[in-house]
Amino acid sequence: MDFQTPWFDFRLTGLADGWTCDYTCRREAEEICIAGFHFRNVQPGRLPACRLEFRVPWRDMQIKWMPRRNMTDCHHFFPGWWNGGKFPYAVTHNQLLYVFANEAGRNRLAFACSECCRTVLATCGVSGEYIECELFFNTTASDPAVEFSFEVKIDRRKLAYDCVLADLAEWQTRQYAPAPVPESAFLPVYSTWYQFQKEVSQAELEKELPEAAAAGLKNIIIDDGWQCAGNGGGDDMSSTGEWLPDQTKFPDLAAFSERCGEYGVECLLWVGLPFVGKKCAAVYEKFRGKYLLENDSFAILDPRFPEVRRHLVGVCRRLVSDYGLAGLKLDFIDQVHLLGRKDPMGEEDAAGRDFRSLEMALDRLLDEIHSELCSLRKDVLIEFRQFYSGPSIRQHCNILRAQDCPGDEFQNRMRTVDLRLTAVPTAVHADMMTWHPAEKVPVILRQLLNTLFSVPQISVRLADAPEEVRRALAGYLKFTGEYRELLLKGRLSASHPEHCYPVVSSTLGDEMLIAVYADGQVIEPPRGLGCVVVVNASWRDGVFLRVQSSVAVKIFDIFGSLLREETFSPGIREIAVPSTGYALLTPDGADRHFISER
């Protein structure tokens, strides 16, 4: 079946017997249309495993933006059949949104799909002289239905790619209302993971707590290890499932949580939500036969069983209630999938499951957890991790953390910016930052600045850190705290995704903050702004600025110490902003102060 849009045709194949498709195409603007596909059947049945394909001429398209894992496969072109070709999009994986742009960063073609919960497999890449795209729907088990529908929004406006991207992401979000975000979700975090791994303990954290609070860290996440003895390796989940503190490590977790409060710090706990380790024999036996898969050391629970959902909701409620927690870090939700796995559920017999669709059951579980925890405290914090970060799953969390990239500040920048461009209004957190105990302060500051437009998470043994490092961290957190509203809630713009975003800016009202990550960039703030701050996040001293009218410039180091003042006339000028410093720009003669000076 072929369906027309103003610019190309869709081809739909694979409709099973009894299913029909009604097609609509409405023009929202000269270069925007929304294609609607509504499927019906006279009898309830499995949703049809259908394929939707289209192609467009590959002209003046050098950049492909998609929400993927690494720099090489999310902002660059490659043939559609690479890596097996079919990328998954679902409640547990990414969001189905593509932008094809030219090297000037202008959109040439963008599209997004409204289906953000059920699994959709997508192939999209270069084939000869065309961009060819295929979307595969309903490839996993579904609950019987007589209808289902989805829409594809197409945007050909020749605007900056990030403007088009933001519009498409907002459109996807309309049917999946994001969870409310308390202000505490935007406060900096101390994480135990990279420094302590599973050797975390209450005694060690008692030493870290005063230093973390003094630096300005307001939340602490106790990561994996609190529930098991010994170390056991990062991927050893054999001691998960009971979710009780190991008494040798945390003899009184509730007391430690209360102690955190005395320092003005909130405590969160890591939970590997779907795992049941075989060392937790009682829990393992209780749910035998109710797993998606098993290996020698642990199993993954199947949320299609109502008793599994009740158990996990109860675990989350008990942890927050019993230990006075501010919230939970719910990890490994992306392991609840059937991609490349055999479904243990039979074709005919659901064997006690009240859902056949795994995605819909997981969505129900997360909704119940969120509702239950919000009944305990309205400002509860729930952290999820990239790449279970699409519109559907953001109904159930208020923090999204960048996927693990320890030591890779460039990936951290890319991943946090990717999330900021698509995940409004959820609080976006950086992956935990860590460094060698003897690292130099400028190197540390540049790592921190690479995540400037996200909430920092720090994983460093501060009690043993040199005084100059603690001072630098406190200074950085003071700086980001002063500009928090602008940095984290402004409209984000990011140039050249194919080069890992060398210039990123955020605008709120008539104020803008620009971070420069690569040397040699020429910055040109838009006209009409009241105040602009330019942060030199590169290794090189000095920033090039093109201005249209005279501006007054104040130059500071990261600690807020004024280094010099001068006035620049129109033209291209190099301003002497040191590496990790910043410049404050105001119209010459204007009686204005920037946010932090009010």
C-alpha positions in Angstrom: 0.0 0.0 0.0 1.4 3.4 -1.0 0.5 6.7 0.7 1.5 10.1 -0.5 3.0 13.1 1.3 3.8 16.4 -0.3 7.4 15.3 -0.9 7.6 11.5 -1.0 5.5 8.3 -0.8 5.2 5.9 2.1 5.0 2.2 1.4 3.2 0.0 4.0 3.6 -3.7 3.9 2.9 -6.7 6.2 -0.7 -6.2 7.2 -2.1 -9.4 8.5 -5.5 -10.8 7.5 -8.4 -8.7 8.8 -6.4 -5.5 9.4 -7.1 -2.4 7.4 -5.3 1.0 7.5 -6.8 4.4 7.2 -4.3 7.1 6.2 -4.4 10.9 6.7 -1.9 13.6 5.9 -2.4 17.0 7.2 -0.3 20.0 6.4 0.7 22.0 9.5 2.8 24.5 7.6 4.5 24.9 4.2 7.3 22.5 5.2 5.6 20.4 7.9 3.1 17.6 7.6 1.9 14.9 9.9 1.1 11.5 8.4 -1.4 9.4 10.4 -1.9 5.6 10.2 -4.9 4.1 11.9 -5.3 0.3 11.9 -8.6 -1.6 12.5 -9.7 -5.1 12.8 -13.2 -6.6 13.4 -11.8 -9.1 15.9 -9.3 -8.6 18.7 -6.0 -9.9 17.7 -2.2 -9.4 17.8 -1.2 -6.1 16.4 0.1 -6.4 12.8 3.8 -6.7 12.3 4.0 -4.1 9.5 6.8 -2.2 7.8 6.7 1.4 6.7 9.4 2.6 4.3 10.3 5.7 2.4 13.2 7.3 0.7 14.4 10.8 -0.3 17.2 12.1 -2.5 20.5 12.4 -0.6 21.2 16.0 -1.4 23.0 18.5 0.8 22.9 16.3 3.8 26.2 15.8 5.7 25.0 15.3 9.2 22.6 12.7 10.7 21.3 13.4 14.2 19.8 10.4 16.1 19.7 9.6 19.8 22.3 6.8 19.9 25.2 5.8 22.1 28.5 6.9 20.6 29.8 9.9 18.6 30.4 7.7 15.6 26.9 6.3 15.2 24.6 9.1 16.2 25.8 12.2 14.4 27.4 10.7 11.3 26.2 8.9 8.2 26.6 5.2 7.6 24.8 2.6 5.5 21.5 1.5 6.9 22.6 -2.1 7.0 25.6 -1.5 9.3 25.5 -3.0 12.8 22.7 -5.3 11.7 20.7 -2.3 10.4 17.7 -2.3 12.8 18.1 0.0 15.7 15.5 -0.5 18.5 13.3 2.3 19.8 11.0 1.6 22.8 10.1 2.5 26.3 13.6 1.1 27.2 15.5 2.3 24.2 16.0 5.9 22.9 13.3 7.8 21.0 12.5 7.6 17.3 13.7 10.9 16.0 16.0 11.7 13.1 17.3 15.0 11.7 19.3 15.2 8.4 21.2 18.5 8.2 23.9 20.1 6.0 27.3 21.2 7.3 26.0 24.6 8.1 23.7 22.9 10.6 20.5 23.6 8.7 17.8 21.0 8.6 17.1 19.3 5.2 14.7 16.6 6.4 13.6 15.6 9.9 11.0 13.1 11.1 9.8 11.6 14.4 7.3 8.9 15.3 4.6 9.2 17.9 5.0 5.6 19.1 7.4 5.8 22.0 6.4 2.8 24.2 6.1 -0.3 22.0 9.2 -1.5 20.2 9.8 0.0 16.7 12.9 -1.1 14.8 14.4 1.5 12.4 16.8 1.3 9.6 17.8 4.7 8.2 20.9 5.5 6.2 22.5 6.1 2.8 21.8 3.7 -0.1 23.2 4.9 -3.4 21.8 8.4 -4.1 19.0 8.1 -1.5 18.4 8.2 2.2 16.3 5.1 2.8 14.3 4.6 6.0 12.4 1.6 7.2 10.3 1.4 10.4 9.2 -2.1 11.7 6.2 -2.0 14.0 4.8 -4.7 16.4 7.8 -7.1 16.2 7.2 -8.3 19.8 4.2 -9.8 21.6 1.2 -7.5 22.0 -2.1 -7.6 23.8 -5.1 -8.4 21.7 -6.7 -5.2 20.2 -9.1 -4.2 17.4 -7.2 -1.0 16.6 -3.9 0.9 17.0 -2.4 4.0 15.4 0.7 6.1 15.1 1.8 9.3 13.4 5.0 10.4 11.7 5.8 14.1 11.7 7.9 15.3 8.8 9.7 18.7 9.0 11.6 20.2 6.0 12.1 23.7 7.3 15.6 25.0 6.6 16.1 26.1 10.2 18.9 25.3 12.6 18.9 21.5 13.2 18.5 22.0 17.0 15.4 24.1 16.6 13.7 21.5 14.5 14.9 18.8 16.9 13.4 20.6 19.9 10.1 21.0 18.1 9.9 17.3 17.1 10.8 16.2 20.7 8.1 18.5 22.1 5.6 17.1 19.7 6.5 13.5 20.8 6.1 14.6 24.4 2.5 15.8 24.1 1.0 12.4 24.5 3.4 11.4 27.3 3.2 14.1 30.0 6.7 14.3 31.7 6.8 13.8 35.5 7.0 17.0 37.5 10.6 18.0 38.4 11.3 19.3 41.9 14.1 21.9 42.3 16.2 19.4 44.2 16.6 17.4 40.9 18.8 20.3 39.6 21.2 20.3 42.6 24.7 18.8 42.3 25.3 15.2 43.3 28.0 13.1 45.1 28.1 9.6 43.7 29.9 6.7 45.2 30.2 4.5 42.1 33.5 5.3 40.2 35.5 5.8 43.4 34.2 3.1 45.6 32.6 0.6 43.2 31.1 -2.1 45.5 33.5 -1.4 48.3 31.3 1.5 49.5 30.6 1.6 53.3 28.9 3.8 55.9 32.2 4.4 57.6 33.8 5.7 54.4 30.9 7.9 53.6 30.8 9.4 57.1 34.3 10.8 56.2 33.2 12.0 52.8 29.9 13.7 53.9 31.3 16.9 55.5 33.6 17.5 52.5 30.9 16.9 50.0 28.5 19.3 51.8 31.3 21.9 52.1 31.9 21.8 48.4 28.2 22.4 47.6 27.0 18.9 46.7 23.4 18.6 47.8 22.5 15.0 47.0 24.4 11.8 47.6 23.7 8.6 45.6 24.9 5.4 47.3 25.4 3.1 44.3 25.8 -0.6 43.9 27.5 -2.4 46.8 25.4 -1.2 49.8 23.4 -4.5 49.6 26.2 -7.0 49.3 29.4 -8.1 51.0 32.7 -7.7 49.3 33.4 -6.2 45.9 32.2 -8.8 43.4 32.8 -6.8 40.2 30.7 -4.2 38.5 28.6 -6.7 36.6 28.1 -9.2 39.4 24.4 -9.1 40.3 24.3 -12.3 42.3 23.5 -10.5 45.5 20.6 -8.4 44.2 16.9 -9.1 44.9 16.5 -8.8 48.7 17.5 -5.1 48.7 18.5 -5.1 52.4 21.7 -3.3 53.5 24.8 -5.4 54.1 25.2 -5.1 57.9 29.0 -5.1 57.7 29.0 -2.1 55.3 25.9 -0.2 56.4 25.0 -1.2 60.0 22.4 1.7 60.2 21.5 3.1 56.8 18.6 5.1 58.3 20.9 6.8 60.7 23.3 7.7 57.8 20.4 9.1 55.8 19.5 11.2 58.8 23.1 12.3 59.2 23.1 13.5 55.6 20.1 15.7 56.4 22.1 17.4 59.2 24.5 18.6 56.5 21.8 19.7 54.2 22.3 16.7 51.9 19.6 14.3 50.7 20.3 10.6 50.3 19.3 8.4 47.4 19.9 4.6 46.9 20.8 2.6 43.8 18.5 -0.3 42.9 19.2 -2.7 40.0 15.4 -2.9 39.5 14.9 -6.1 37.4 17.6 -8.3 38.9 17.3 -11.2 41.3 20.6 -12.8 42.3 20.9 -16.5 43.0 22.6 -15.8 46.3 19.3 -14.3 47.4 17.8 -17.8 47.4 14.5 -17.1 49.0 13.6 -14.3 46.5 14.9 -16.3 43.6 12.8 -19.4 44.5 9.7 -17.2 45.1 9.8 -16.0 41.5 11.0 -19.1 39.8 9.4 -19.4 36.4 8.7 -15.6 36.3 11.9 -14.5 34.7 12.7 -13.1 31.2 16.0 -14.9 31.2 18.5 -16.4 33.6 22.3 -17.0 33.7 24.5 -18.7 36.3 24.4 -15.8 38.8 21.2 -13.9 38.4 17.8 -13.6 36.6 15.7 -10.8 35.1 12.2 -10.5 36.4 9.3 -10.4 33.9 6.9 -7.5 34.8 4.1 -9.0 32.9 3.3 -11.0 36.1 1.2 -8.8 38.5 3.0 -10.4 41.5 6.3 -9.3 40.1 5.1 -5.7 39.8 3.6 -5.7 43.3 6.9 -7.0 44.7 9.1 -4.3 42.9 6.7 -1.5 43.9 6.8 -2.8 47.5 10.6 -2.9 47.5 10.9 0.7 46.2 8.3 2.0 48.8 10.0 0.1 51.7 13.5 1.6 50.8 12.3 5.2 50.7 10.1 4.8 53.7 12.3 2.8 56.0 15.6 4.7 55.4 14.2 8.2 55.0 15.5 8.5 51.4 15.0 11.4 49.0 14.6 8.9 46.1 16.1 6.1 44.1 18.4 5.5 41.2 16.6 2.8 39.2 19.2 1.1 37.1 19.2 -1.5 34.3 15.7 -0.9 33.2 17.1 -1.3 29.7 17.6 -5.0 30.5 13.9 -5.6 30.5 13.5 -6.4 26.8 13.2 -9.2 24.3 15.5 -7.9 21.6 17.5 -10.9 20.3 16.0 -13.1 23.1 13.4 -15.9 23.1 10.2 -14.9 24.8 9.5 -17.4 27.6 5.8 -16.7 27.2 4.1 -19.2 24.9 2.1 -18.1 21.8 -1.2 -19.3 23.3 -0.8 -19.5 27.1 0.2 -16.4 29.0 0.8 -18.6 32.1 -0.4 -16.1 34.7 0.8 -12.9 33.0 -1.8 -10.2 32.8 0.0 -8.5 29.9 1.3 -10.1 26.7 3.2 -6.9 25.8 6.4 -6.5 27.8 6.7 -2.8 27.0 3.2 -2.1 28.3 3.8 -4.1 31.4 7.0 -2.3 32.1 5.3 1.0 31.6 2.6 0.0 34.1 5.3 -1.0 36.6 7.2 2.3 36.4 3.9 4.2 36.6 3.0 2.3 39.8 6.5 2.9 41.3 6.3 6.6 40.6 2.8 7.0 42.0 3.7 5.0 45.1 6.8 7.0 45.8 5.1 10.3 45.2 2.5 9.3 47.8 5.4 9.2 50.3 6.9 12.5 49.3 5.8 14.8 46.5 9.4 15.8 45.7 10.8 12.3 45.5 13.7 11.9 43.1 13.8 9.1 40.6 16.9 8.8 38.3 16.9 6.9 35.1 19.8 6.5 32.7 20.4 7.1 29.1 19.3 5.3 26.9 16.0 4.6 28.5 15.3 8.2 28.2 12.5 8.8 25.7 9.1 10.6 26.2 7.3 7.5 27.4 9.6 6.6 30.2 10.0 10.3 31.3 6.5 10.1 32.6 8.0 8.1 35.5 11.3 9.9 36.4 12.6 13.4 37.0 16.3 12.8 36.5 18.1 11.5 33.4 21.8 10.7 33.7 24.1 10.4 30.7 25.2 6.9 29.9 28.4 5.7 31.6 31.5 7.2 30.0 34.1 7.3 32.8 37.1 9.5 31.9 35.7 10.6 28.6 34.7 14.2 29.0 33.9 14.6 25.3 31.3 11.8 25.4 30.0 13.3 28.6 29.5 16.6 26.8 27.9 15.0 23.8 25.6 12.8 25.8 24.4 15.5 28.1 23.8 18.0 25.3 21.9 15.2 23.3 19.6 14.8 26.3 19.1 18.5 26.9 18.1 18.9 23.3 15.3 16.3 23.6 14.3 15.8 27.2 12.8 19.1 28.4 11.8 19.6 31.2 13.5 16.6 32.9 16.7 17.4 34.9 19.7 16.1 32.9 22.7 14.9 34.9 26.2 14.3 33.7 27.8 10.9 34.1 29.9 10.8 37.2 33.1 12.7 36.9 36.3 11.4 38.6 40.0 12.1 38.3 43.4 11.0 39.5 44.2 12.2 43.1 47.3 14.1 41.7 45.5 15.7 38.7 46.1 19.4 38.0 43.3 21.8 38.8 43.0 23.2 35.2 42.5 19.7 33.8 39.8 19.0 36.4 38.0 22.2 35.7 38.0 21.5 31.9 36.4 18.1 32.6 33.8 19.8 34.8 33.1 22.5 32.2 32.4 19.8 29.5 29.2 19.1 31.4 28.3 22.7 32.1 24.8 22.5 30.8 23.8 19.6 33.0 23.7 18.8 36.7 27.2 17.6 37.8 27.7 14.3 39.5 31.0 13.9 41.3 32.7 10.7 42.2 35.9 11.6 44.0 37.3 10.8 47.5 37.1 14.3 48.8 38.3 13.6 52.3 41.7 12.7 50.8 41.8 15.3 48.1 44.3 18.2 48.1 43.0 21.5 49.4 43.4 23.2 46.0 41.2 20.5 44.4 38.5 20.9 47.0 38.6 24.7 46.5 38.4 24.3 42.8 35.4 22.1 43.0 33.6 24.4 45.5 34.4 27.4 43.2 33.0 25.6 40.2 29.8 24.6 42.0 29.4 28.1 43.2 29.7 29.4 39.7 27.2 26.9 38.3 24.9 27.5 41.2 24.8 31.3 40.4 23.8 30.6 36.8 21.7 27.5 37.4 18.5 28.8 36.0 20.1 30.0 32.8 22.3 26.9 32.4 19.7 24.2 33.1 16.4 25.8 32.1 17.3 28.0 29.2 16.8 27.2 25.5 19.8 25.2 24.5 21.6 25.6 21.1 24.6 23.5 20.1 26.7 23.8 17.0 28.2 21.0 14.9 27.1 17.8 16.5 29.4 16.0 14.0 32.3 17.7 15.9 30.9 16.9 19.4 29.4 20.4 19.9 32.4 22.8 19.9 30.1 25.7 21.0 27.0 25.4 23.2 24.8 28.2 24.5 21.7 28.6 26.6 19.3 31.5 26.5 16.7 32.6 29.0 14.9 35.9 28.4 17.5 38.4 27.2 20.4 36.7 28.8 22.7 34.1 27.2 25.6 31.9 28.4 28.0 30.5 25.8 30.6 27.8 26.3 33.5 27.5 23.9 35.1 24.0 23.8 37.4 24.2 20.8 40.1 26.8 20.1 39.7 29.1 17.0 35.9 29.5 17.2 34.5 32.9 16.5 31.6 33.7 18.8 28.9 36.1 17.6 26.2 36.7 20.2 22.8 37.6 18.7 21.6 41.2 18.7 19.2 42.4 21.3 20.5 40.6 24.3 21.0 42.4 27.6 23.9 40.4 29.0 26.1 37.6 27.7 28.6 35.5 29.5 31.3 33.6 27.5 33.0 30.7 29.2 36.4 29.5 27.8 36.1 25.8 28.3 39.0 25.0 25.8 42.6 24.4 26.7 43.8 27.6 25.0 43.7 31.1 26.5 41.7 33.7 24.6 38.3 33.7 22.8 37.5 35.3 19.5 34.4 37.5 19.5 32.5 39.2 16.6 30.4 42.1 17.8 28.1 44.5 15.9 28.2 47.3 18.4 30.4 48.5 21.3 30.4 46.2 24.3 31.8 46.5 27.8 33.7 43.4 28.9 34.7 42.1 32.3 37.0 39.1 32.5 36.9 36.7 35.5 38.5 33.5 36.5 36.3 30.6 37.4 36.3 31.6 41.1 34.7 35.0 40.2 37.9 37.1 40.7 37.9 40.1 38.3 41.0 40.0 36.1 40.4 43.0 33.8 37.9 45.4 32.2 37.8 46.9 28.7 35.5 48.1 26.0 35.4 46.6 22.5 34.4 48.4 19.3 32.5 46.5 16.5 34.4 43.9 14.6 36.3 40.6 15.4 38.4 40.8 18.6 40.3 38.4 20.7 39.4 38.8 24.4 41.9 37.6 26.9 39.7 35.1 28.7 42.0 32.5 30.4 41.2 28.8 29.9 38.4 27.9 32.4 37.7 31.6 32.9 34.7 33.6 31.6 33.9 37.1 30.2 30.8 39.1 31.0 29.5 41.2 28.1 27.0 44.1 28.3 26.1 46.8 25.8 28.5 49.7 26.3 27.0 52.2 28.7 24.2 49.9 29.7 23.3 49.9 33.4 22.8 46.1 33.6 24.0 43.3 35.8 24.1 39.7 35.0 22.0 37.1 36.9 24.8 36.3 39.3 25.4 39.9 40.3 21.8 40.6 41.2 
